[in-house]
């Protein structure tokens, strides 16, 4: 399951040659930006085509979402609320469909007997 991270947005379809400063300027009218991070591949350092922006005020997210489909470096940006994937152990309570009757003890699948 996923939860929305307040104050942050996901920005997709970011041009690989973009800088965080350029992206910050594009979203500056939405409000003060705390952090702008362009995702890169850990092994190659190659940009992955998306970024995350964290605003100082949660209200700025609404303004940032209005920039969905706006043009940045000739590409249409995809802007959506940043989602946070919660760890399974927080979700797999008793009777939870995500536990599916398996014990959480072993990471290996057992063959059916």
Secondary structure, DSSP 8 states (H G I E B T S, - for coil): -EEEEEEEEEEES--TT--HHHHHHHHGGG--EEEEEEEE-TTT--EEEEEEEEESSTHHHHHHHTTTT-EETTEE-EEEEEEEE--HHHH--TT-TTTTT--SS-SS-----
